[in-house]
């Protein structure tokens, strides 16, 4: 199955979702396999309400899938999508000797401002 490349906006959403240490811990835990929300919350030492908040952010970023199995909410990691975000659009990731980041355009040096001479005082100020 061929997936369409992620846009920079989609990739930014993934990185923004991973900017929180708790969400990184959730992703690391789910990298080992799918997990029920109750068990995951207990193992991370957080409430189910807090876990649900973080889950929604990760689901909206597209790196987690949440499904209902009877009374349980089971979440799993979409490793392919996470891998795609991390490769910065490359097919298989950076090759040895290459940079994972795209080339950056050189910045132009700012022009020096024209120097002005000393401010001239108005005649009324110089007499005081």
N, C-alpha and C positions, 0 to 999 in steps of 0.2 A: 504494500500500500504506500503510495506516494503522498506525503503530507506537504501542504503548501508552506513556504518559508514564513517565519514569524516576522511581523513588522517591527520596527523599532519601538512602537508604542506598546505592542504586546510584550516584547522583551523587557521593557522598562517596568511594566506591571508585575512581571515575575520577580524582578530584582527588588522592586518596592515591597512586594509581599514577603520576601526573604530578609528584609531589613530588620525584622524583629527577632530577637534570640529565641523566644518561645516558638515562633513559627518554624525556625530552623530546627529546633529540637523535635517538633512534630514531624517534619520532613525526614529527619534522620531516623526517627523511630519507624516511620512507615516505609523507609527504604528496605527494611528487613521483612516487610510483608504487610498485608491488610490487617486492620485492627478495628475492633469495636470501640466506640467512643468512650464508654464507661471504663474499660480496661486502660485505654490510652490516657484518659484524664488521671486515673489513679497512678499509673506509672510515671507520669510527669509531675504529679503533685499539684494539680490545678483543678478547679471546679469544672463541671460539665458545661456550665454557662460560658465560662472563659474559653474553654476548648471550642465550643460551638462558634464563638465570635472569630477565633483564629481560623477555624476550618473554613468559614464562609469567605474570608479574604483569600485563602489559598485556592479554594474552588473557583472563585471569580478570576483569579490569575491563571487558572487553567492547569495547575500542576497537581491538583488532587481531584479525585472522583469520590463522591459520596453517594451511597445507595442504601436503601432501606431493605432489611431482611427481617421480616416479622416486626418485632418490637425494637430491634437493634438498628443502629445507624453505623454502617461499616464504611470506613474510608480507606482508599488505596492511593498510592502515588502513581502519577502518570510520568514514569521515568523518561519516556521518549520526549515528552514536551519539555521537561526540565533539562534534559540533555541538549535539546535543540536551542533552548535559551542560552545555555552555557557556551555553546560553540560559536555564538555570535554570527549565526547565519551560515557558517561553513558546513559542508556536508558531513565530514567525519571529525570535525574539530581541528585544532591547529596541528600542522605538520611539524616535525622536528626542525628546528632552525627558523621557524616562522613565528610571527607575532600573532596572538589571538585577537589583538585589537586592530581595527582598520587604521590605515595611515591617517595622521592628523595634519591638516594644512598648517603651514607655518604662519605664525601671527606676524603681522606687520608691526614694526616698531612705531610707537606713537610719535607724531611730529613734536618737535620742541616748540613751545609757545614763544611767540615773539616777545622779547623783553621790552618792557616799557620803561621809560625814564621816570625819575621821581615825579610824584604828583605835584602839580603847581597849585600853590595856595591862592585862594581868591584874595584880592586886595584888602578886603575887610578883615580877613583872618590874620594877615601879616602885620597889620598895625596894632593888633591887640597885645 
